[in-house]
Amino acid sequence: MKEDYINPERGEKYPACIDLCPKEAISLKDVEQIGEEKRIDAVKRLFGDILKETEA
């Protein structure tokens, strides 16, 4: 394939876009997993702020 890139050091073959994209842009998670992680992060931020307010 024209888009494939072969890493000579490891002999791996993968699309050239992997070298060009930032690692954060490439994910092997499905939509449900990403959504669950975002919800957990939001709850942690919300309760973290509330706990900081009560401690102060």
Contact map, one row per residue, 1 for C-alpha under 8 A:
11110000000000000000000000000000000000000000000000000000
11110000000000000000000000000000000000000000000000000000
11111000000000110000000000000000000000000000000000000000
11111100000011110000000000000000000000000000000000000000
00111110000011110000000000000000000000000000000000000000
00011111001111000000000000000000000000000000000000000000
00001111111110000000000000000000000000000000000000000000
00000111111100000000000000000000000000000000000000000000
00000011111000000000000000000000000000000000000000000000
00000011111100000000000000000000000000000000000000000000
00000111111110000000000000000000000000000000000000000000
00000111011111000000000000000000000000000000000000000000
00011110001111100000000000000000000000000000000000000000
00011100000111110100000000000000000000000000000000000000
00111000000011111100000000000000000000000000000000000000
00111000000001111111000000000000000000000000000000000000
00000000000000111111100000000000000000000000000000000000
00000000000001111111110001000000000000000000000000000000
00000000000000011111110000000000000000000000000000000000
00000000000000011111110000000000000000000000000000000000
00000000000000001111111011000000000000000000000000000000
00000000000000000111111111000000000000000000000000000000
00000000000000000000111111000000000000000000000000000000
00000000000000000000011111100000000000000000000000000000
00000000000000000000111111100000000000000000000000000000
00000000000000000100111111110000000000000000000000000000
00000000000000000000000111111000000000000000000000000000
00000000000000000000000001111100000000000000000000000000
00000000000000000000000000111110110000000000000000000000
00000000000000000000000000011111110000000000000000000000
00000000000000000000000000001111111000000000000000000000
00000000000000000000000000000111111100000000000000000000
00000000000000000000000000001111111110000000000000000000
00000000000000000000000000001111111111000000000000000000
00000000000000000000000000000011111111100000000000000000
00000000000000000000000000000001111111110000000000000000
00000000000000000000000000000000111111111000000000000000
00000000000000000000000000000000011111111100000000000000
00000000000000000000000000000000001111111110000000000000
00000000000000000000000000000000000111111111000000000000
00000000000000000000000000000000000011111111100000000000
00000000000000000000000000000000000001111111110000000000
00000000000000000000000000000000000000111111111000000000
00000000000000000000000000000000000000011111111100000000
00000000000000000000000000000000000000001111111110000000
00000000000000000000000000000000000000000111111111000000
00000000000000000000000000000000000000000011111111100000
00000000000000000000000000000000000000000001111111110000
00000000000000000000000000000000000000000000111111111000
00000000000000000000000000000000000000000000011111111100
00000000000000000000000000000000000000000000001111111110
00000000000000000000000000000000000000000000000111111111
00000000000000000000000000000000000000000000000011111111
00000000000000000000000000000000000000000000000001111111
00000000000000000000000000000000000000000000000000111111
00000000000000000000000000000000000000000000000000011111
